[in-house]
């Protein structure tokens, strides 16, 4: 499957044909950081590291957490974490397919991509607020 070029791929000079497809846990976060540090700033790498530990290093493709917990894990202020997440979404490194703000579940599902993907369609997100689901 060919993934369209993203801003991050263009900045790093990576084309879809040069993608390392199956490398996840074996390569570790250090390989990710080495590859993408030329285009990602320190705060962005910190959020990626926190999400990597919650996903790929645990053998998962996605995780459920809250922004305050993610900010704490990344060593950022909450407002800064919101900004960094938006930047990483635009670059195609993360997706947030579902948001929860119900009586028994509050947080967001995150997916971290080891190579940037085409940014997700925001309208495809699911919001769970109160007892209603909104798409």
Residue, then its C-alpha position, 0 to 999 in steps of 0.5 A: x500500500x502506497x502512503x502519500x507524501x506528508x509534510x514530514x516525509x518531504x522535510x526528511x527526504x523520505x519517499x513511500x518506497x523507502x519506508x521500513x514497513x515491519x520495524x516496530x518494537x525491534x528497532x526501539x524508540x532510539x531508531x525513531x528518534x534518530x530518524x526523525x530528530x532532524x524535523x521533530x523538536x524536543x517537545x514533539x519527540x517527548x510526546x512521541x516517546x511517551x506514546x511509543x512506550x504506551x503503544x509499540x513497546x507494549x506490543x500495541x498499535x494504539x493506547x488510551x490516555x488523557x492529555x494531562x497524563x500524556x503531558x506529565x509522561x512527556x514532561x510538558x505543560x498541558x497546554x504545550x502538550x495540546x499544541x504538540x499533539x496538533x503539530x504531530x497530527x498535521x505531520x502525520x505521526x499520530x492519530x486520535x480516532x476516538x475521544x471519551x468524556x463520559x461518566x465512566x471513561x475520560x480520555x483519548x485513543x492515540x495511534x503513533x505511526x513510526x513513519x508519517x502517514x497521510x493526516x487522518x480525516x478529522x470528520x472520521x473521529x468519534x466523540x463519546x460525550x455523556x451518553x451520546x456518540x457523535x461522529 
